[in-house]
Amino acid sequence: MKLNWQTFKWLAIVGSLPPLYFHLRALVLKEYVTTNTASDFIFWLVISIFVTIVLSVIVFIEIDWLQKVLPWKKYVARRIIAGVSLTFFTVMVGMLILSKFTYGMHCKMFPEKLTYTHHLFEELTTGMVLWAILVSVNEGVYFFNQWRDELVLSQILQKEKVESQLEALRNQANPHFLFNSLNVLSSLVHSDPDKAEEFINQFASVYRYVLNIQDKNVVTLREELEFLKSYLFLQKIRFVEGLNYKIDIEENLKDSYIVPFSLQMLVENAIKHNSIEKEKPLNIHVFIKEYKVFVKNNIQLREDEVNSNGVGLSNLRQRYFHLAGIMPEISQTDYEFVVNIPLLKPEKKEESIKYDHDDCCNNRRRKFRSRKT
């Protein structure tokens, strides 16, 4: 729970309830001897509010610490046991300390009836009620905020996924791409029928992939690489010796997950913005390092540089951020351009990949909330 003046105000109200209850009971039922009622009430009220605020802050700190050490999503049973034990113990210790301050005042209110055991029992009962209220409210607020943020973030992710799919489809349906591909195919039909048939198959694979992953937030690296190879095959036939590419991906990592179109979009950007000639070939290298996919190309910008609004790369970064709380990294020198894309762990199901690391999710929510405010 976020500690602010509004929170402290409500804690003060909660802390004032026990003295209000006991003094109203004394006045209405007349079962206690009440001397110096006003001064006793003020003393008890101040002590009760102070202890309530201090205990609440300690409990909130403990709960936040438990959320980092034993997040709900991974350790439900252990979190319940640890949360109940730690916070209950804290509140009970606080109420024991409070009972030392208030016992003398209670003795003045009902000297014949009250024993310390009776007084301690009432204080501990009050503490249990206070503890139940604090923990319930804190966890309720936490789960509500989590549900609300996940709902909004899922809508943002869905929007960005659709935008990415539209961008990919638009690129593949781009008149220049279609014209160049059909022009290459036209020449292959007469010069090399076998290669023309392979070109048609790879051309179909590109569009099949675009249509097949419409409902997916992530795909396996294996699927994305097959799509990338089909796309690179078409471009290699077109540019021949002007384009060189190398893909070094270990087989055991191909079942990891990745955002659709991510690799192809980076390769397409490299082709779009650089000159490609036999004497000055564009070299593209795709490889893995430290559980990240790197796409590296040499820089030789075209003289008629194509204007770019950076939507594709920006969209890719935002999709990764909303999906897993992390973003691709970009580095550039005078000679090469490198983008690394984090892989998402293969043991997680597609629907739960965004919860891969709870710390990432917390970081994502903090940034999301800061943008809203």
Secondary structure by P-SEA (a helix, b strand, c coil): ccccaaaaaaaaaaaaaaaaaaaaaaaacccccccaaaaaaaaaaaaaaaaaaaaaaaaaaaaaaaaaaccccccaaaaaaaaaaaaaaaaaaaaaaaaaacaaaaaaaccccccaaaaaaaaaaaaaaaaaaaaaaaaaaaaaaaaaaaaaaaaaaaaaaaaaaaaaaaaaacaaaaaaaaaaaaaaacccaaaaaaaaaaaaaaaaaaaaacccccccaaaaaaaaaaaaaaaaaaccccbbbbbbbbccccccccccaaaaaaaaaaaacccccccbbbbbbbbccccbbbbbbbbbccccbbbbcaaaaaaaaaaaaaaccbbbbbbbcccbbbbbbbbccccccccccccccaaaaaaaaaaaaaaac
